[in-house]
Amino acid sequence: MMSKVILLFCVFALFLAQSNAAVGEQGDRSSRELTGGTGWGSTREEILENRQRRKRQLQNMILAMRKQLADHSAGEITLDPKEKADTERRLDLYSRKLDTLKNDLEDEVRR
């Protein structure tokens, strides 16, 4: 009787270990898919490609904000003072981030 309980316990422990391993592998695969392959195991090319993509995104956002502020100045759209201040603040932040990305990218390309 006692050996059956021990055997049952061992089978149950083995089942739990296998299911946890499968969930762990699935979680690793999911996180790689969510990050687009970027992470600790990323190659240099993937990192540079990701930085280029981010740089393009920032450039597009900066252009959209500049257009919005120009339209506001021309009277085509009206931003309330808070919206205008927020847009100007974000424009400054995104511009500085873009400069940082450009400098980092140039340093990486030189290596």
DRENTORKOL-3810 file (N, C-alpha, C; in nm, 4 decimals):
REM DRENTORKOL-3810
@n.u->0.0826; n.v->-0.1199; n.w->0.0000; ca.u->0.0000; ca.v->0.0000; ca.w->0.0000; c.u->0.0868; c.v->0.1260; c.w->0.0000
@n.u->0.1883; n.v->0.1260; n.w->0.0860; ca.u->0.2755; ca.v->0.2424; ca.w->0.0968; c.u->0.3535; c.v->0.2627; c.w->-0.0327
@n.u->0.3953; n.v->0.1569; n.w->-0.0990; ca.u->0.4713; ca.v->0.1694; ca.w->-0.2234; c.u->0.3837; c.v->0.2270; c.w->-0.3350
@n.u->0.2523; n.v->0.1946; n.w->-0.3329; ca.u->0.1604; ca.v->0.2503; ca.w->-0.4319; c.u->0.1468; c.v->0.4011; c.w->-0.4129
@n.u->0.1425; n.v->0.4460; n.w->-0.2890; ca.u->0.1304; ca.v->0.5887; ca.w->-0.2587; c.u->0.2569; c.v->0.6616; c.w->-0.3049
@n.u->0.3720; n.v->0.6001; n.w->-0.2759; ca.u->0.4986; ca.v->0.6616; ca.w->-0.3174; c.u->0.5075; c.v->0.6659; c.w->-0.4698
@n.u->0.4691; n.v->0.5590; n.w->-0.5353; ca.u->0.4701; ca.v->0.5541; ca.w->-0.6812; c.u->0.3764; c.v->0.6597; c.w->-0.7389
@n.u->0.2572; n.v->0.6698; n.w->-0.6828; ca.u->0.1600; ca.v->0.7691; ca.w->-0.7274; c.u->0.2149; c.v->0.9109; c.w->-0.7074
@n.u->0.2794; n.v->0.9326; n.w->-0.5935; ca.u->0.3390; ca.v->1.0635; ca.w->-0.5652; c.u->0.4494; c.v->1.0968; c.w->-0.6667
@n.u->0.5335; n.v->0.9974; n.w->-0.6976; ca.u->0.6420; ca.v->1.0188; ca.w->-0.7952; c.u->0.5863; c.v->1.0500; c.w->-0.9340
@n.u->0.4820; n.v->0.9796; n.w->-0.9753; ca.u->0.4205; ca.v->1.0048; ca.w->-1.1052; c.u->0.3615; c.v->1.1457; c.w->-1.1081
@n.u->0.2962; n.v->1.1843; n.w->-1.0012; ca.u->0.2368; ca.v->1.3172; ca.w->-0.9925; c.u->0.3451; c.v->1.4253; c.w->-0.9970
@n.u->0.4572; n.v->1.4049; n.w->-0.9243; ca.u->0.5673; ca.v->1.5017; ca.w->-0.9231; c.u->0.6295; c.v->1.5125; c.w->-1.0616
@n.u->0.6449; n.v->1.3998; n.w->-1.1307; ca.u->0.6991; ca.v->1.4004; ca.w->-1.2657; c.u->0.6072; c.v->1.4757; c.w->-1.3614
@n.u->0.4770; n.v->1.4534; n.w->-1.3464; ca.u->0.3784; ca.v->1.5236; ca.w->-1.4291; c.u->0.3883; c.v->1.6746; c.w->-1.4076
@n.u->0.3981; n.v->1.7175; n.w->-1.2817; ca.u->0.4095; ca.v->1.8610; ca.w->-1.2520; c.u->0.5380; c.v->1.9197; c.w->-1.3093
@n.u->0.6469; n.v->1.8466; n.w->-1.2978; ca.u->0.7741; ca.v->1.8957; ca.w->-1.3504; c.u->0.7666; c.v->1.9119; c.w->-1.5018
@n.u->0.7061; n.v->1.8175; n.w->-1.5709; ca.u->0.6937; ca.v->1.8256; ca.w->-1.7161; c.u->0.6040; c.v->1.9409; c.w->-1.7578
@n.u->0.4935; n.v->1.9588; n.w->-1.6877; ca.u->0.4021; ca.v->2.0671; ca.w->-1.7248; c.u->0.4650; c.v->2.2030; c.w->-1.6992
@n.u->0.5422; n.v->2.2172; n.w->-1.5907; ca.u->0.6115; ca.v->2.3437; ca.w->-1.5637; c.u->0.7177; c.v->2.3715; c.w->-1.6689
@n.u->0.7882; n.v->2.2686; n.w->-1.7126; ca.u->0.8898; ca.v->2.2874; ca.w->-1.8167; c.u->0.8246; c.v->2.3306; c.w->-1.9470
@n.u->0.7108; n.v->2.2720; n.w->-1.9815; ca.u->0.6411; ca.v->2.3087; ca.w->-2.1047; c.u->0.5912; c.v->2.4527; c.w->-2.0979
@n.u->0.5394; n.v->2.4917; n.w->-1.9821; ca.u->0.4912; ca.v->2.6289; ca.w->-1.9654; c.u->0.6081; c.v->2.7260; c.w->-1.9730
@n.u->0.7225; n.v->2.6901; n.w->-1.9152; ca.u->0.8408; ca.v->2.7760; ca.w->-1.9200; c.u->0.8894; c.v->2.7965; c.w->-2.0618
@n.u->0.8947; n.v->2.6882; n.w->-2.1403; ca.u->0.9370; ca.v->2.7011; ca.w->-2.2797; c.u->0.8389; c.v->2.7864; c.w->-2.3583
@n.u->0.7098; n.v->2.7657; n.w->-2.3326; ca.u->0.6080; ca.v->2.8436; ca.w->-2.4032; c.u->0.6184; c.v->2.9904; c.w->-2.3645
@n.u->0.6454; n.v->3.0181; n.w->-2.2366; ca.u->0.6608; ca.v->3.1564; ca.w->-2.1917; c.u->0.7805; c.v->3.2224; c.w->-2.2557
@n.u->0.8932; n.v->3.1497; n.w->-2.2670; ca.u->1.0112; ca.v->3.2050; ca.w->-2.3328; c.u->0.9823; c.v->3.2353; c.w->-2.4784
@n.u->0.9142; n.v->3.1439; n.w->-2.5456; ca.u->0.8812; ca.v->3.1621; ca.w->-2.6868; c.u->0.7876; c.v->3.2812; c.w->-2.7025
@n.u->0.6884; n.v->3.2936; n.w->-2.6129; ca.u->0.5934; ca.v->3.4047; ca.w->-2.6217; c.u->0.6630; c.v->3.5381; c.w->-2.6005
@n.u->0.7548; n.v->3.5436; n.w->-2.5051; ca.u->0.8221; ca.v->3.6710; ca.w->-2.4800; c.u->0.9097; c.v->3.7095; c.w->-2.5978
@n.u->0.9736; n.v->3.6114; n.w->-2.6634; ca.u->1.0529; ca.v->3.6438; ca.w->-2.7822; c.u->0.9630; c.v->3.6947; c.w->-2.8937
@n.u->0.8441; n.v->3.6345; n.w->-2.9083; ca.u->0.7521; ca.v->3.6782; ca.w->-3.0138; c.u->0.7010; c.v->3.8184; c.w->-2.9849
@n.u->0.6725; n.v->3.8468; n.w->-2.8581; ca.u->0.6202; ca.v->3.9786; ca.w->-2.8219; c.u->0.7244; c.v->4.0875; c.w->-2.8416
@n.u->0.8498; n.v->4.0571; n.w->-2.8135; ca.u->0.9536; ca.v->4.1583; ca.w->-2.8274; c.u->1.0099; c.v->4.1630; c.w->-2.9677
@n.u->0.9596; n.v->4.0800; n.w->-3.0562; ca.u->1.0063; ca.v->4.0811; ca.w->-3.1938; c.u->1.1474; c.v->4.0271; c.w->-3.2073
@n.u->1.1834; n.v->3.9373; n.w->-3.1167; ca.u->1.3160; ca.v->3.8778; ca.w->-3.1232; c.u->1.4218; c.v->3.9613; c.w->-3.0537
@n.u->1.3839; n.v->4.0769; n.w->-3.0010; ca.u->1.4822; ca.v->4.1582; ca.w->-2.9315; c.u->1.4814; c.v->4.1192; c.w->-2.7854
@n.u->1.5932; n.v->4.1194; n.w->-2.7260; ca.u->1.6070; ca.v->4.0814; ca.w->-2.5871; c.u->1.7527; c.v->4.0526; c.w->-2.5598
@n.u->1.7794; n.v->3.9775; n.w->-2.4581; ca.u->1.9175; ca.v->3.9497; ca.w->-2.4208; c.u->1.9905; c.v->3.8701; c.w->-2.5282
@n.u->1.9182; n.v->3.7865; n.w->-2.6029; ca.u->1.9825; ca.v->3.7049; ca.w->-2.7028; c.u->1.9838; c.v->3.7685; c.w->-2.8410
@n.u->1.9562; n.v->3.8961; n.w->-2.8510; ca.u->1.9478; ca.v->3.9631; ca.w->-2.9808; c.u->2.0850; c.v->3.9753; c.w->-3.0452
@n.u->2.0836; n.v->3.9672; n.w->-3.1755; ca.u->2.2077; ca.v->3.9876; ca.w->-3.2482; c.u->2.2306; c.v->4.1364; c.w->-3.2677
@n.u->2.3513; n.v->4.1705; n.w->-3.3053; ca.u->2.3860; ca.v->4.3107; ca.w->-3.3278; c.u->2.2979; c.v->4.3713; c.w->-3.4367
@n.u->2.2732; n.v->4.2918; n.w->-3.5423; ca.u->2.1912; ca.v->4.3396; ca.w->-3.6529; c.u->2.0484; c.v->4.3678; c.w->-3.6081
@n.u->1.9941; n.v->4.2811; n.w->-3.5222; ca.u->1.8577; ca.v->4.3025; ca.w->-3.4729; c.u->1.8496; c.v->4.4288; c.w->-3.3887
@n.u->1.9513; n.v->4.4517; n.w->-3.3086; ca.u->1.9526; ca.v->4.5715; ca.w->-3.2244; c.u->1.9596; c.v->4.6969; c.w->-3.3102
@n.u->2.0490; n.v->4.6959; n.w->-3.4107; ca.u->2.0601; ca.v->4.8122; ca.w->-3.4992; c.u->1.9316; c.v->4.8347; c.w->-3.5777
@n.u->1.8695; n.v->4.7248; n.w->-3.6235; ca.u->1.7424; ca.v->4.7363; ca.w->-3.6967; c.u->1.6334; c.v->4.7950; c.w->-3.6071
@n.u->1.6293; n.v->4.7517; n.w->-3.4812; ca.u->1.5300; ca.v->4.8022; ca.w->-3.3868; c.u->1.5517; c.v->4.9516; c.w->-3.3608
@n.u->1.6779; n.v->4.9918; n.w->-3.3492; ca.u->1.7072; ca.v->5.1341; ca.w->-3.3281; c.u->1.6683; c.v->5.2174; c.w->-3.4497
@n.u->1.6918; n.v->5.1638; n.w->-3.5696; ca.u->1.6515; ca.v->5.2346; ca.w->-3.6918; c.u->1.4996; c.v->5.2508; c.w->-3.6968
@n.u->1.4278; n.v->5.1431; n.w->-3.6611; ca.u->1.2818; ca.v->5.1481; ca.w->-3.6605; c.u->1.2333; c.v->5.2520; c.w->-3.5603
@n.u->1.2928; n.v->5.2533; n.w->-3.4416; ca.u->1.2539; ca.v->5.3492; ca.w->-3.3383; c.u->1.2840; c.v->5.4918; c.w->-3.3836
@n.u->1.3962; n.v->5.5097; n.w->-3.4519; ca.u->1.4327; ca.v->5.6420; ca.w->-3.5031; c.u->1.3289; c.v->5.6914; c.w->-3.6037
@n.u->1.2857; n.v->5.6018; n.w->-3.6925; ca.u->1.1823; ca.v->5.6398; ca.w->-3.7907; c.u->1.0513; c.v->5.6752; c.w->-3.7204
@n.u->1.0147; n.v->5.5987; n.w->-3.6182; ca.u->0.8915; ca.v->5.6286; ca.w->-3.5431; c.u->0.8995; c.v->5.7668; c.w->-3.4804
@n.u->1.0110; n.v->5.7966; n.w->-3.4165; ca.u->1.0272; ca.v->5.9275; ca.w->-3.3531; c.u->1.0228; c.v->6.0396; c.w->-3.4562
@n.u->1.0862; n.v->6.0196; n.w->-3.5714; ca.u->1.0832; ca.v->6.1222; ca.w->-3.6764; c.u->0.9396; c.v->6.1480; c.w->-3.7213
@n.u->0.8616; n.v->6.0428; n.w->-3.7376; ca.u->0.7217; ca.v->6.0598; ca.w->-3.7793; c.u->0.6396; c.v->6.1319; c.w->-3.6726
@n.u->0.6624; n.v->6.0988; n.w->-3.5464; ca.u->0.5883; ca.v->6.1658; ca.w->-3.4391; c.u->0.6276; c.v->6.3130; c.w->-3.4305
@n.u->0.7566; n.v->6.3420; n.w->-3.4490; ca.u->0.8031; ca.v->6.4811; ca.w->-3.4450; c.u->0.7418; c.v->6.5612; c.w->-3.5595
@n.u->0.7396; n.v->6.5037; n.w->-3.6781; ca.u->0.6782; ca.v->6.5732; ca.w->-3.7921; c.u->0.5299; c.v->6.6012; c.w->-3.7667
@n.u->0.4591; n.v->6.5035; n.w->-3.7103; ca.u->0.3161; ca.v->6.5213; ca.w->-3.6822; c.u->0.2943; c.v->6.6320; c.w->-3.5791
@n.u->0.3794; n.v->6.6361; n.w->-3.4765; ca.u->0.3639; ca.v->6.7412; ca.w->-3.3747; c.u->0.3987; c.v->6.8787; c.w->-3.4300
@n.u->0.5030; n.v->6.8860; n.w->-3.5126; ca.u->0.5373; ca.v->7.0149; ca.w->-3.5743; c.u->0.4243; c.v->7.0648; c.w->-3.6631
@n.u->0.3636; n.v->6.9738; n.w->-3.7381; ca.u->0.2509; ca.v->7.0107; ca.w->-3.8229; c.u->0.1338; c.v->7.0594; c.w->-3.7378
@n.u->0.1080; n.v->6.9890; n.w->-3.6279; ca.u->-0.0017; ca.v->7.0285; ca.w->-3.5396; c.u->0.0235; c.v->7.1681; c.w->-3.4822
@n.u->0.1467; n.v->7.1966; n.w->-3.4405; ca.u->0.1783; ca.v->7.3297; ca.w->-3.3872; c.u->0.1735; c.v->7.4366; c.w->-3.4966
@n.u->0.2168; n.v->7.4012; n.w->-3.6177; ca.u->0.2099; ca.v->7.4970; ca.w->-3.7290; c.u->0.0642; c.v->7.5262; c.w->-3.7647
@n.u->-0.0194; n.v->7.4226; n.w->-3.7674; ca.u->-0.1621; ca.v->7.4425; ca.w->-3.7946; c.u->-0.2258; c.v->7.5293; c.w->-3.6871
@n.u->-0.1832; n.v->7.5119; n.w->-3.5633; ca.u->-0.2358; ca.v->7.5941; ca.w->-3.4540; c.u->-0.1935; c.v->7.7404; c.w->-3.4743
@n.u->-0.0670; n.v->7.7613; n.w->-3.5103; ca.u->-0.0179; ca.v->7.8983; ca.w->-3.5318; c.u->-0.0881; c.v->7.9640; c.w->-3.6506
@n.u->-0.1223; n.v->7.8839; n.w->-3.7536; ca.u->-0.1899; ca.v->7.9377; ca.w->-3.8719; c.u->-0.3393; c.v->7.9558; c.w->-3.8480
@n.u->-0.3884; n.v->7.9048; n.w->-3.7370; ca.u->-0.5301; ca.v->7.9192; ca.w->-3.7061; c.u->-0.6174; c.v->7.8104; c.w->-3.7657
@n.u->-0.5570; n.v->7.7098; n.w->-3.8275; ca.u->-0.6365; ca.v->7.6027; ca.w->-3.8869; c.u->-0.6985; c.v->7.5123; c.w->-3.7808
@n.u->-0.6241; n.v->7.4883; n.w->-3.6747; ca.u->-0.6795; ca.v->7.4145; ca.w->-3.5604; c.u->-0.6524; c.v->7.4963; c.w->-3.4357
@n.u->-0.7279; n.v->7.4703; n.w->-3.3325; ca.u->-0.7093; ca.v->7.5427; ca.w->-3.2077; c.u->-0.6769; c.v->7.4438; c.w->-3.0970
@n.u->-0.5615; n.v->7.4640; n.w->-3.0380; ca.u->-0.5218; ca.v->7.3844; ca.w->-2.9220; c.u->-0.5418; c.v->7.4702; c.w->-2.7991
@n.u->-0.5940; n.v->7.4095; n.w->-2.6938; ca.u->-0.6029; ca.v->7.4879; ca.w->-2.5712; c.u->-0.4611; c.v->7.5004; c.w->-2.5143
@n.u->-0.4395; n.v->7.5928; n.w->-2.4242; ca.u->-0.3028; ca.v->7.6171; ca.w->-2.3745; c.u->-0.2348; c.v->7.4918; c.w->-2.3174
@n.u->-0.3120; n.v->7.4074; n.w->-2.2507; ca.u->-0.2533; ca.v->7.2855; ca.w->-2.1940; c.u->-0.2097; c.v->7.1900; c.w->-2.3044
@n.u->-0.2935; n.v->7.1726; n.w->-2.4062; ca.u->-0.2573; ca.v->7.0850; ca.w->-2.5184; c.u->-0.1333; c.v->7.1369; c.w->-2.5909
@n.u->-0.1279; n.v->7.2678; n.w->-2.6092; ca.u->-0.0136; ca.v->7.3278; ca.w->-2.6778; c.u->0.1138; c.v->7.3072; c.w->-2.5964
@n.u->0.1062; n.v->7.3294; n.w->-2.4661; ca.u->0.2230; ca.v->7.3104; ca.w->-2.3801; c.u->0.2670; c.v->7.1643; c.w->-2.3781
@n.u->0.1703; n.v->7.0723; n.w->-2.3710; ca.u->0.2029; ca.v->6.9297; ca.w->-2.3734; c.u->0.2689; c.v->6.8895; c.w->-2.5049
@n.u->0.2174; n.v->6.9410; n.w->-2.6146; ca.u->0.2735; ca.v->6.9083; ca.w->-2.7457; c.u->0.4147; c.v->6.9634; c.w->-2.7583
@n.u->0.4373; n.v->7.0860; n.w->-2.7123; ca.u->0.5711; ca.v->7.1447; ca.w->-2.7176; c.u->0.6686; c.v->7.0674; c.w->-2.6292
@n.u->0.6209; n.v->7.0250; n.w->-2.5121; ca.u->0.7063; ca.v->6.9482; ca.w->-2.4204; c.u->0.7437; c.v->6.8134; c.w->-2.4831
@n.u->0.6441; n.v->6.7431; n.w->-2.5390; ca.u->0.6704; ca.v->6.6140; ca.w->-2.6025; c.u->0.7618; c.v->6.6300; c.w->-2.7242
@n.u->0.7423; n.v->6.7368; n.w->-2.7983; ca.u->0.8273; ca.v->6.7639; ca.w->-2.9148; c.u->0.9733; c.v->6.7783; c.w->-2.8706
@n.u->0.9953; n.v->6.8503; n.w->-2.7635; ca.u->1.1304; ca.v->6.8676; ca.w->-2.7112; c.u->1.1890; c.v->6.7337; c.w->-2.6649
@n.u->1.1100; n.v->6.6576; n.w->-2.5906; ca.u->1.1571; ca.v->6.5274; ca.w->-2.5414; c.u->1.1891; c.v->6.4313; c.w->-2.6555
@n.u->1.0991; n.v->6.4231; n.w->-2.7530; ca.u->1.1194; ca.v->6.3317; ca.w->-2.8655; c.u->1.2386; c.v->6.3748; c.w->-2.9503
@n.u->1.2575; n.v->6.5059; n.w->-2.9650; ca.u->1.3722; ca.v->6.5558; ca.w->-3.0422; c.u->1.5031; c.v->6.5187; c.w->-2.9732
@n.u->1.5074; n.v->6.5345; n.w->-2.8408; ca.u->1.6282; ca.v->6.4972; ca.w->-2.7683; c.u->1.6527; c.v->6.3467; c.w->-2.7747
@n.u->1.5470; n.v->6.2681; n.w->-2.7656; ca.u->1.5610; ca.v->6.1226; ca.w->-2.7760; c.u->1.6118; c.v->6.0839; c.w->-2.9147
@n.u->1.5602; n.v->6.1490; n.w->-3.0176; ca.u->1.6054; ca.v->6.1219; ca.w->-3.1542; c.u->1.7538; c.v->6.1553; c.w->-3.1697
@n.u->1.7970; n.v->6.2677; n.w->-3.1134; ca.u->1.9392; ca.v->6.3035; ca.w->-3.1186; c.u->2.0237; c.v->6.1974; c.w->-3.0494
@n.u->1.9767; n.v->6.1491; n.w->-2.9363; ca.u->2.0482; ca.v->6.0431; ca.w->-2.8638; c.u->2.0572; c.v->5.9166; c.w->-2.9476
@n.u->1.9458; n.v->5.8793; n.w->-3.0100; ca.u->1.9471; ca.v->5.7593; ca.w->-3.0938; c.u->2.0411; c.v->5.7757; c.w->-3.2122
@n.u->2.0416; n.v->5.8935; n.w->-3.2733; ca.u->2.1318; ca.v->5.9171; ca.w->-3.3866; c.u->2.2767; c.v->5.9044; c.w->-3.3438
@n.u->2.3117; n.v->5.9642; n.w->-3.2296; ca.u->2.4489; ca.v->5.9582; ca.w->-3.1801; c.u->2.4881; c.v->5.8156; c.w->-3.1441
@n.u->2.3987; n.v->5.7436; n.w->-3.0754; ca.u->2.4263; ca.v->5.6046; ca.w->-3.0389; c.u->2.4429; c.v->5.5185; c.w->-3.1631
@n.u->2.3580; n.v->5.5420; n.w->-3.2607; ca.u->2.3617; ca.v->5.4630; ca.w->-3.3833; c.u->2.4912; c.v->5.4894; c.w->-3.4597
@n.u->2.5335; n.v->5.6149; n.w->-3.4649; ca.u->2.6594; ca.v->5.6470; ca.w->-3.5329; c.u->2.7773; c.v->5.5828; c.w->-3.4613
@n.u->2.7745; n.v->5.5820; n.w->-3.3265; ca.u->2.8807; ca.v->5.5172; ca.w->-3.2505; c.u->2.8843; c.v->5.3670; c.w->-3.2778
@n.u->2.7677; n.v->5.3047; n.w->-3.2866; ca.u->2.7602; ca.v->5.1609; ca.w->-3.3135; c.u->2.8104; c.v->5.1275; c.w->-3.4525
@n.u->2.7780; n.v->5.2103; n.w->-3.5505; ca.u->2.8190; ca.v->5.1836; ca.w->-3.6881; c.u->2.9700; c.v->5.1942; c.w->-3.7005
@n.u->3.0301; n.v->5.2864; n.w->-3.6263; ca.u->3.1759; ca.v->5.3035; ca.w->-3.6304; c.u->3.2494; c.v->5.1811; c.w->-3.5769
@n.u->3.1881; n.v->5.1062; n.w->-3.4860; ca.u->3.2542; ca.v->4.9906; ca.w->-3.4230; c.u->3.2720; c.v->4.8795; c.w->-3.5181
END
